[in-house]
Every structure is written in C-alpha cells, then in structure tokens.
C-alpha cells in the first residue's frame, strides 16, 4: 500500500505511538494530520490490509506527498481535521486506530516562503492551508493593540505582551518574518538560548490557523469516530494544546457509569534520550492516548 521511502519529516514519538495504538491486521485507520506520511507508513505496515485508511491534511504540499507516497486505496482528504471529522461522521465512518500529531512539520519550518521561521527570512504568512485568506501579516498590520495583547498572552504566554504590541503598532506595516522578529527581539534585551520572538511567533501561528479552536471542536467528533475497543493517540507540542487534550480525556474517562474512555497514559509519554539525539524537535512532544470502552449488553 505504501510506495516510497522518501522521508521529509521524522515522525516524533513513533515507538510510543505504535505502543499506544497497537495497530493490527485489518484495523481501520484514521490519521487526522498525516503530513508527509511518517507515522502513517509504520501504522499501515502493521495493519497490512486495513478495512479502510483515511489520511487528512490541510497543507497542499503534504497532500501531494501523500498522493505520491501511498496508493489510491488510501482515502486522502485535503482539509483541516475538524471539517474532515465532520464529513467522516456524517458518512457513518468508524475507525479502530485514530492518530493526531498536532506539530508543525519540518518542511513548514524550513521553507522560508511559508513564513513560519524566525531565522529564515520570508513573507509573514504562517498559513497551514494557503487557500485561506488571513495571514500573519494581516494580523500584525491590522489588529488593535488589545487584540494583539490577548493573542500574545493567551496563545504565546508572552510576559511582555503589552510592550511587544506597542512595538508592533509603532513599527507597522511589516512584510517579512525578519522585520517582525527584529522588532520583537528589541523588547527583550540580553542574550537567550531561545529566540526572544519564539512565543510571539507561536501565538501568531495559532491565531492564523485557529489551532486551539479547531482542536476543542474536533475532539468530541474524534471520539464519535472511534469504534468501541478502538484507540486514539494525540501528540501535542505546547502546554495550551496538552491542557485541552488532558481535560477532554479526563472528562470522558474515570470510574463513572457514563465513562466512554479508559486512559492508556495517566501521564503523557515523551521522547526518549535516543530520539532526542536524532530529532531535537521532539523535546516538547507529549503523547496522550485512550481506548474507547466496549459497553456491555
């Protein structure tokens, strides 16, 4: 079912994903953020002849890679994971194995023209799906100070949100990532291992792509798409996402008569030392997993 081994993106927590999902022959598999197919290839290898396999991604470059990497028997949806879940639920689909890796892939970060990178100059874009209209440039150049402060605080946990918002307004319009990063860095004098614009860039990316809003609305539908006895694994990369996932899983599990899930990870799984050597970006990755309870009767 899979064709080539060209890997643009190293899948994070791969061993932990396979342990949590325990895919087996014939399982129906849904990958809600298939990206460049790293996790998908390994899961498909274990399902061999899945009842069905559906891969979702909102990025056109990832979708093209998926079409080239996997045979036509895999259903590939070019949309975000919320719209895909809504469509699949309406179609009555159910899956044994569901995976969502919420991270930004290396190609996004490394291609300057995508506008995600602080260190490589490019247009202020940050759209996962370039069919949408709003870009990071629209936000920094048109939003009010109050709106900018809220984004920086809520999505970046930025302690100098007020100063950065003032600096953005005083220096706009911005067109490139380097222009914005330079102004933000000016509000953080001194040296740091982490670029001082990192939190602000995260906040802008989340706002551009409505990442947290989509996640909150999608989680209940992902649960509906899971067949009894099926397993779901979700990988997050910052505390805001992890908190949403943790609270959702906790609210549907536990020693209650109406519990729908049994947790497979009381604490999130993180990368091993050996993985961090080959893939430092896995350092912030956290995996939480659960199994849907089979009701008696």
C-alpha positions as CSV (number, residue, x, y, z in Angstrom):
1,X,0.0,0.0,0.0
2,X,2.9,2.3,0.5
3,X,5.3,3.2,-2.3
4,X,8.5,5.1,-1.5
5,X,10.7,5.7,1.5
6,X,11.4,9.4,0.8
7,X,11.0,11.0,4.3
8,X,10.9,14.7,4.6
9,X,9.8,14.7,8.2
10,X,10.9,12.5,11.0
11,X,7.8,11.2,12.9
12,X,8.0,12.0,16.6
13,X,7.4,9.5,19.4
14,X,7.0,6.8,16.8
15,X,7.6,3.9,19.2
16,X,5.2,5.4,21.7
17,X,2.5,5.9,19.1
18,X,2.8,2.2,17.9
19,X,2.7,1.0,21.5
20,X,-0.4,3.1,22.4
21,X,-2.3,2.3,19.2
22,X,-1.2,-1.3,18.8
23,X,-2.4,-1.4,15.2
24,X,-3.2,-4.9,13.9
25,X,-4.1,-6.6,10.7
26,X,-7.4,-5.3,9.3
27,X,-7.8,-2.3,11.6
28,X,-9.5,0.8,10.1
29,X,-7.0,3.7,10.4
30,X,-7.6,7.4,10.5
31,X,-4.7,9.8,10.5
32,X,-6.1,13.3,11.1
33,X,-2.8,15.1,10.5
34,X,-1.0,12.7,8.1
35,X,1.6,15.3,7.0
36,X,4.3,13.6,5.0
37,X,3.3,10.1,6.0
38,X,5.9,9.1,8.6
39,X,3.6,7.7,11.2
40,X,1.1,6.5,8.6
41,X,3.6,4.3,6.8
42,X,4.5,2.5,10.0
43,X,0.9,2.0,11.1
44,X,-0.1,0.7,7.7
45,X,2.8,-1.7,7.7
46,X,1.1,-3.3,10.8
47,X,-2.4,-3.2,9.6
48,X,-1.3,-4.8,6.3
49,X,-4.7,-4.8,4.6
50,X,-6.8,-2.3,6.6
51,X,-10.6,-2.3,6.4
52,X,-10.1,1.4,5.5
53,X,-7.5,4.1,5.7
54,X,-8.1,7.8,5.7
55,X,-5.4,10.4,5.7
56,X,-6.2,14.1,6.4
57,X,-4.0,17.2,6.0
58,X,-4.8,20.9,5.4
59,X,-1.5,21.6,3.7
60,X,-1.4,21.2,-0.1
61,X,2.3,20.2,-0.2
62,X,1.7,17.4,2.3
63,X,-1.3,16.2,0.4
64,X,0.7,16.0,-2.8
65,X,3.4,14.0,-1.0
66,X,0.7,11.6,0.4
67,X,-0.7,11.0,-3.0
68,X,2.8,10.2,-4.3
69,X,3.7,8.0,-1.4
70,X,0.6,5.9,-1.0
71,X,-1.6,4.0,-3.4
72,X,-5.1,5.2,-4.4
73,X,-6.7,2.7,-2.0
74,X,-6.0,5.2,0.8
75,X,-8.6,8.0,1.1
76,X,-6.8,11.4,1.3
77,X,-8.7,14.5,2.3
78,X,-7.3,18.0,1.7
79,X,-8.9,19.8,4.6
80,X,-8.5,20.5,8.3
81,X,-9.1,17.9,10.9
82,X,-12.4,19.4,12.1
83,X,-14.0,19.5,8.7
84,X,-12.7,16.1,7.9
85,X,-14.1,14.7,11.1
86,X,-17.5,16.3,10.5
87,X,-17.6,14.8,7.0
88,X,-16.5,11.3,8.1
89,X,-19.1,11.3,10.9
90,X,-21.8,12.3,8.5
91,X,-20.7,9.4,6.3
92,X,-21.0,7.0,9.2
93,X,-17.4,6.1,9.3
94,X,-15.8,4.3,12.3
95,X,-12.1,3.5,13.0
96,X,-10.1,1.2,15.2
97,X,-7.0,3.4,15.2
98,X,-7.1,7.2,15.3
99,X,-4.0,9.4,15.4
100,X,-3.5,13.2,15.5
101,X,0.0,14.7,15.5
102,X,-0.6,18.4,16.1
103,X,3.0,19.6,15.5
104,X,4.3,21.8,12.7
105,X,6.3,19.7,10.3
106,X,9.9,20.4,9.5
107,X,9.1,21.4,5.9
108,X,6.8,24.1,7.2
109,X,9.6,25.4,9.5
110,X,12.4,25.1,7.0
111,X,10.8,26.6,3.9
112,X,11.2,30.4,4.3
113,X,8.4,31.2,1.9
114,X,5.8,29.6,4.3
115,X,6.5,32.3,6.9
116,X,6.8,30.1,10.0
117,X,10.5,30.6,10.6
118,X,12.1,33.2,12.7
119,X,15.7,32.5,11.5
120,X,14.9,32.3,7.7
121,X,13.5,35.5,6.2
122,X,10.2,35.1,4.4
123,X,6.8,36.7,4.0
124,X,4.6,36.9,7.1
125,X,2.3,34.1,6.1
126,X,2.1,31.1,8.6
127,X,-1.0,29.6,6.9
128,X,-1.2,25.8,7.1
129,X,-3.7,25.9,4.3
130,X,-2.8,28.6,1.7
131,X,-6.4,28.6,0.5
132,X,-7.5,30.6,3.5
133,X,-7.3,34.4,3.4
134,X,-5.9,35.6,6.7
135,X,-2.1,35.6,7.1
136,X,0.2,36.6,9.9
137,X,0.8,39.9,8.1
138,X,-2.9,40.7,8.2
139,X,-2.9,40.2,12.0
140,X,0.2,42.2,12.9
141,X,-0.7,45.0,10.5
142,X,-4.4,45.4,11.2
143,X,-5.3,44.1,14.7
144,X,-5.8,46.5,17.6
145,X,-3.4,46.7,20.5
146,X,-6.0,44.9,22.7
147,X,-6.4,42.1,20.2
148,X,-2.6,41.7,19.8
149,X,-2.1,41.6,23.6
150,X,-4.7,39.0,24.0
151,X,-3.2,36.8,21.3
152,X,0.3,37.1,22.7
153,X,-0.8,36.3,26.2
154,X,-3.4,33.6,25.5
155,X,-1.5,31.7,22.7
156,X,2.1,32.6,23.4
157,X,2.1,33.0,27.2
158,X,4.2,36.1,26.5
159,X,5.0,38.1,29.6
160,X,5.9,41.2,27.7
161,X,2.7,41.2,25.6
162,X,1.9,44.9,26.2
163,X,5.4,46.1,25.2
164,X,5.5,43.9,22.1
165,X,2.1,45.0,21.0
166,X,3.1,48.7,21.3
167,X,6.3,48.0,19.3
168,X,4.3,46.2,16.6
169,X,1.9,49.1,16.2
170,X,4.7,51.7,16.2
171,X,6.6,49.9,13.5
172,X,4.0,48.5,11.2
173,X,3.4,47.7,8.4
174,X,5.5,44.5,8.4
175,X,6.1,42.3,5.4
176,X,8.7,39.8,6.4
177,X,9.5,37.4,9.3
178,X,12.9,39.1,10.0
179,X,11.3,42.5,10.2
180,X,8.9,41.3,12.9
181,X,11.4,39.2,14.8
182,X,13.8,42.1,15.0
183,X,11.2,44.4,16.5
184,X,10.1,41.8,19.0
185,X,13.7,40.9,20.0
186,X,14.2,44.6,20.7
187,X,11.8,44.2,23.6
188,X,13.9,41.5,25.2
189,X,17.4,42.9,25.7
190,X,20.2,40.5,26.6
191,X,21.1,37.0,25.3
192,X,19.0,33.9,25.4
193,X,19.3,30.3,24.0
194,X,15.8,30.6,22.7
195,X,15.0,33.4,20.2
196,X,13.0,36.1,22.0
197,X,10.3,36.1,19.3
198,X,9.6,32.4,19.7
199,X,6.5,32.8,21.9
200,X,5.1,35.6,19.7
201,X,5.5,33.6,16.6
202,X,3.8,30.6,18.2
203,X,0.9,32.9,19.2
204,X,0.5,34.3,15.7
205,X,0.6,30.8,14.1
206,X,-2.1,29.6,16.5
207,X,-4.3,32.6,15.7
208,X,-3.8,32.4,11.9
209,X,-4.7,28.7,11.8
210,X,-7.3,28.7,14.7
211,X,-5.4,25.8,16.1
212,X,-6.9,25.7,19.6
213,X,-10.4,26.4,18.4
214,X,-10.3,23.6,15.9
215,X,-9.0,21.2,18.5
216,X,-11.7,22.0,21.0
217,X,-14.5,21.5,18.5
218,X,-12.9,18.4,16.9
219,X,-12.2,16.3,20.0
220,X,-15.8,15.2,20.6
221,X,-16.2,14.2,17.0
222,X,-12.9,12.2,17.1
223,X,-14.4,10.2,20.0
224,X,-17.6,9.6,17.9
225,X,-15.4,8.2,15.1
226,X,-13.8,5.7,17.3
227,X,-15.2,2.2,17.3
228,X,-15.7,0.5,20.7
229,X,-12.3,-1.0,21.6
230,X,-10.6,1.4,19.3
231,X,-7.6,3.5,20.4
232,X,-6.8,7.2,19.9
233,X,-3.4,8.9,20.3
234,X,-2.8,12.6,20.2
235,X,0.6,14.3,20.2
236,X,0.8,18.0,21.3
237,X,3.8,20.3,21.4
238,X,2.9,23.1,23.9
239,X,1.1,23.3,27.2
240,X,-2.0,25.0,25.7
241,X,-2.8,22.0,23.4
242,X,-1.9,19.5,26.1
243,X,-4.2,21.1,28.6
244,X,-7.1,20.9,26.3
245,X,-6.4,17.3,25.4
246,X,-5.9,16.3,29.1
247,X,-9.1,17.9,30.2
248,X,-11.1,16.4,27.4
249,X,-9.8,12.9,28.0
250,X,-10.3,13.2,31.8
251,X,-13.9,14.4,31.3
252,X,-14.7,11.2,29.3
253,X,-12.9,8.7,31.5
254,X,-12.6,7.6,35.1
255,X,-14.7,5.4,37.4
256,X,-18.1,6.6,36.3
257,X,-21.0,4.7,34.8
258,X,-21.0,7.0,31.8
259,X,-17.3,6.9,31.1
260,X,-16.6,6.4,27.4
261,X,-12.8,6.1,27.5
262,X,-10.1,4.3,29.5
263,X,-6.9,6.2,29.7
264,X,-3.8,4.5,28.3
265,X,-1.5,7.3,29.5
266,X,-2.1,8.7,33.0
267,X,0.9,10.9,32.3
268,X,1.9,12.0,28.8
269,X,4.6,10.0,27.0
270,X,7.7,12.0,26.0
271,X,10.7,11.4,23.8
272,X,13.5,9.1,24.8
273,X,17.1,10.3,25.0
274,X,18.0,8.4,21.9
275,X,15.2,10.0,19.9
276,X,16.2,13.5,21.0
277,X,19.7,12.9,19.6
278,X,18.3,12.3,16.1
279,X,15.3,14.6,16.4
280,X,15.7,17.6,18.8
281,X,12.3,18.9,17.8
282,X,10.7,16.0,19.7
283,X,11.8,17.6,23.0
284,X,8.4,19.3,23.6
285,X,6.2,16.5,22.2
286,X,3.7,14.9,24.5
287,X,1.5,11.9,23.7
288,X,-1.8,11.1,25.4
289,X,-3.8,8.0,24.5
290,X,-7.1,6.3,25.4
291,X,-9.2,3.3,24.4
292,X,-13.0,3.5,23.8
293,X,-14.8,1.3,26.3
294,X,-16.8,-1.6,25.0
295,X,-20.3,-1.3,26.6
296,X,-21.8,-4.5,27.9
297,X,-25.2,-5.6,26.9
